[in-house]
Amino acid sequence: MARKKKQEAEHDNSERWLLTYSDLITLLMIFFVVMYAMSNIDAQKYQILSQSLEGALNPAALTGNGEGSGSGEGGDLSIDDLAEALSDGSTDKLDPELVAAAEEIQNLIRQNGLEDKVSVSVQERGVVVGLMNTILFDSGSAQIKQDAMPTLIAIGQIANGVHNYIRIEGNTDDVPQSSEKFPSNWELSVIRATEVVKLLIAKSGVEPARISAVGYGEYRPSVPNTSAETRAKNRKVDIVILNDQLDKSESSMSGSTETSAGTNEGASSDVTENSQ
C-alpha cells in the first residue's frame, strides 16, 4: 500500500508544469491584446487628415483661430491638429517635417499680425504659403516692398530647412494688364514670382537648383473673380514646399516648362527699377 501511494504522489507532481504554462499563455495573450489596442488609429484624427488631403482640390487656409480664409467650406483645419495626428503615427501620407514647417511659418505670421494677408495650408502637394500682393508689391509693379522683405526672408529660411524643392507661383486677377514692361498678366505674374525667387536665393540661403518660379497669370484663381474682394484674394504669390514625391519628380525633371531663377535673370533685371 505504501508503494502505491508513492506512485500516485509522483504522478501528481508531474503535471504541475501545466500551471506555469497556463500562466505564460495568459500573459502572452494580455501582451498582444495591449499591443493591438495601442496600434489602433484614432478615428477622429484619421478623419482630420483625410479632410486635409481632400483640401488639395478645395484648400482651406489654416489660420490662428482655426477659421479658413479660402474658398473651401466645412474643411477648415488647424495645423495643431495635423501635427498631433502625425506625431501619433496616424498617417504616412503627410510628411511630419512639412507639417512642422507649416506650424513654424504660421507662428511667424501670427507674431507679425499678418493673418489677414498671409495664409498657410497643408495640402497633399505640400505646404502652401499664400501672400497677397498688397503686402508684396505696388499695383502694376514687380519690385518687392522693403517692409515685406523680412517676412519673406524668414519664410524662405524655414522652407530652406526642409530641404525639399520650393516652387514660387505668381497669380493675378482677371483685370487685363498692358504696359511696356508687362504686356499681359503672364509677364507680371512670372516676374513677380522670379523676384521672390531671387530674394530667397540671396537672403534665405536657398540653393538655385532647389527653387523655381512659375507664373499662372489669371488662369488659376483661388476664388471666382466676381468682386473687388475676390480679385484681391487672387492677386498673390504662393510659396510651395513640395512633398517628397513631387520633390523627387521636380529634382529629376529636365527641360521643365517652368521658368527657373537662372533663365529669368535677364528678364527680372528689368524690374529692379521702380515701376509704377
Secondary structure as UniProt FT lines:
FT   HELIX           2..13
FT   TURN            14..16
FT   HELIX           17..39
FT   HELIX           43..54
FT   TURN            55..57
FT   TURN            64..65
FT   HELIX           79..87
FT   TURN            88..89
FT   HELIX           96..111
FT   TURN            112..113
FT   TURN            115..117
FT   STRAND          118..123
FT   TURN            124..125
FT   STRAND          126..132
FT   HELIX           133..136
FT   TURN            139..140
FT   HELIX           146..148
FT   HELIX           149..162
FT   STRAND          166..171
FT   HELIX           185..203
FT   HELIX           208..210
FT   STRAND          211..215
FT   TURN            217..218
FT   HELIX           228..234
FT   STRAND          236..242
FT   HELIX           244..252
FT   STRAND          259..260
FT   TURN            261..264
FT   HELIX           265..269
FT   HELIX           270..272
//
